[in-house]
Amino acid sequence: MALTRTQRKRMFRGIQYLIGLVVVVIVALLIDWPVFVKAWFNLDIAWQMFPDVLATGLVNTLLYTALGFTFGIALAIVLALMRLSSIKVYRAVAMAYIELFRGLPALAVLVIIAYGLPRAFPGFKFPGDTLGQVAVGLGVTAAAYMAETLRAGIQAVPKGQVEAARTLGMSPGRTMVTIVLPQALRIVIPPLTNEIILLVKDSSLVYILGVTTDQYELTKYGQSAINEFASVTPLTVIAVLYLFITLPLSWLVRRLERRHAKAR
């Protein structure tokens, strides 16, 4: 008796699950569990990392992320408005910036910011020293991505609202600030939250700036702990802390996307 299409799908899905289960069982049997647990989940080493890993690594990671996002979103708003400008030169400059910094690795940008600019402009120093370098280094790259997101958000605002504001006598600048941008920002909150997640991970590149011990972010702190304890358990601790930051943000993105879909 021939199987129906639904039955074939169920059978094929069951075979896939069975193959996956067999692979998991084989891998589990091949692992040397005592050695694995001692290397990756040594609780004695993990406890020795606290509370410094929180007070230094986690706090600095959050600080660097906030600095990069703040600088990036401010610059992204300017770039988005330039992309929508009626002046061709503004559009060309903004487009060139976006294409350039979306094509460059964040690590290369940080190197240019930290070592290239001081050599090009002798005596130049960033306000806040390392924190200033972090804000600019992470922010200029993030701005290139957020600018396109903001541009799409601005264009998604109904033109009728802009026309109504202009009819009431609002200037173009006031219309943009009070009517368009607030709505655009609400629209683009989910993708901007994704950008924050990317910045959290990009903050691991700050080590290239030659940070001191009290400026270590999570990844650099973990590398130092690996050398100190001669164990990879610190990587497990660092991974858990990164997930502690990114998983709630991912949940927030999904919730905001669902809410926005319902509103639409």
N, C-alpha and C positions, 0 to 999 in steps of 0.2 A: 504493500500500500504506500503510495507516494505521500511524502510529507507536505503539509501546507507551508506557505511562505513564512507564517508566524512560527510554526514548529521548527523550521530550518534555522530561523534566527535564534530561537531559544537554544537549540542544540549547539550552534556555532558559538554562542555566548558561553554556554556551559563548558565547552571544550577549552575556550580561552581561559576561563577561571581555573580549570583543572591544570592546565599547563603552567599558569602563574603560581598555583599552589605547590606544584611539584618543584619548580625552580626555587621557591622560598625554602622548602624543606631541604633541598640539596645544599643550598648555601648555608642554612642553619647548621647542618650536620658537618660541613667542612670547616666552620669557624672554630678556632681554639678559644672557647668562651672565657676561661680563666685569664688567659693572656690579654684577650680583647677588653674585658671589663677592667682589668688592672691598668691598661694603657689609656683607655678613653673615659673611664668612669671611676677614677680614684677619688673617693669622697674626702679623704684626708687632705689631698692636694687642693681639691675644689674649695673646701672650707677655709684653707689658708689664704685664698685669694680675696676673701671677704673681710671687711667691707670696702677695701681699697678699690676693688674692681668696679664697685658702684660709685664711690665718691670721686674716682678719677676717670676711669674708662667710660662708664655710662654717662656721667654728667658731661664730659667733654664731647662725646659723640652727639648728644642732644644739643649742646651749645653750638658746635660746628654746623650741625644741620640747620638750626634756627638762623644762624648768621648767614649761611649760604642762601637759604630760602628768602630771607628778608631782602637781601641785596638783589637776588635774582628776580623776585616778583616786582620790585620797584623798577628795575631796568626793563623787565618784560613788558610792563604797561607802556613805557615810553616807546619801545620797539613796535609793539602792536599798533599804537596810534600812528607811528611813522609808516607802517605797512599799509594803513588805511588812508593815509594822507593823499590829498589831491596833488601835492607837489611831487613830481617825478623823482627828484634828487633824494628826498626823504625815503621814498619807497625803495629806491635802489640801494641806499646805505643800509637800511634795515635788512633788506633781503641778503646783501653781501655779508653782514654780520651773522645772521642766522645760519646761512649755509656754511660759513667759516667755522663757527664754534660748534655746530652740530657734527662737523666732520673731524674735529680735533679730539683726541682722547683727553679726558679730564686730567690725567696725570701730566700730559704735555703742557696743558694750560697752567697747572700749578707750578711747574718748573719755570715756565716763562714769567709768571707773576713773581715768583720768589727770587729768581736769579737773573732773569733777563732784564726786567725793568730797572733794578738798581744799577746794573752796568750801563744800560742805555741812558739813564738819567742819574749821574753821580750825585750823591747826597740825598736822593729821594728816599723817603720812608713812609710806609703805610701807617695811617692812624691806627693805634692799637697794636702795632707791630705784628706779631703772629696772627692774632685774631683778625686784624685787617686783611692780611694776606689770605686767610681762610675764607673770609666773607667774599672777597673779590674773586679768588681762585675758583671756588665752588659756584659762586653766583653767576659769573659771566657765562659759564657753560649751561647752567640750569635756565638762565634767561632766554637762551636761544630756543629751547624747547617750549618754555612756558609762553613765549611771545606768540607762537603760532596757535597755541591753545586759547590764549586770550583773544586773539584776532577772530577765531572761529566763534567764541562766545559773544563778542561784540556784534558780529554779523548776524547772530541768532536772535538778537533782541528785535522785536517787531518794529519795522520802520514807522508804523503808525504812531508809536509812542514818541519817537523823535519829532515827527511832524507836529504832533499835538503840543509838545513842549515849545517848539519854535513858534507855533501860533500864539502861545501864551506870552511870547516876548522874551523867552530865555535865549541867551547867547549860545553859540555852538559849544563853547568851552563848558559853560554851566550845564548844558544839556548832557554833555558827555559825562561830567563828574557826578551829577545828581540823579540822572535818569538811566543812562546806558551802562556805565561801569558797575554800579551795584548789582544790576540784573545779570550782567555778563559774568561777574565773579561768582554769583550763585550757580549759574549754569556750569561753570568750569571747575567747581570745587572737587568733583570726583577725580578728573585727570590731574589736577594740581596736587591732590593727596597722593596720587601715584608718584608724582615728581618728588614729594617729600621722602617717600620710601627709597627712591633712587639716590637721593642726597644722603640718606642715612648710610647707605652702602658706600657712596663716593667719599664720605668722610674718612674712610679707612686709608685714603691716599694722602692724608695730611702729614704723614710721617716724613714725606719728601722735603718738608719745610725745615727739618732739623729740630723737632720739638723737644722740649725738656721732659723729664720724668713726670712732672705734675701736669703736663699738657698732653699726655698719652690719651688717644681714643681707644676704643675697645680692641681693635685689631692689633695695634702697636702694643697695648698692654698685654694681650695674649701672647704675642711673640716674645716679649720680655719674660713672661711667666714660663713659657716653654723652655727657654734657656736656663732659667733659675731652677726649675724642678725636674728638668730632663724627662718630661712627660708630655703627652699630647692632650691630657685631660683639660688644660686651660682652653684648648680649642672648643671643647664641648661646652664649657662654661660661657665662652664668648658667643658661641652659636645660639645658645639658649637666650642670652641677653638681647642679641639681635632680633630673635623671634619675638621676644617680649615687647620690642618696639614696633616691628613691622606687622605682626599678625593683627593687633587691634586696628592699625591703620588700614590694612586690607579689608577687615570687617567693616570699617567705617565707609570705605569706598563702595562696597557692595550695597550697603544700606542707603547711602546717598543716591546711588544710581537707581535703586528701586523706587525711592521717594520721587526722584526727578521723573522717572518713567510714568508713575501714577499721576503726577501733576500735569504732565503733558496729555 
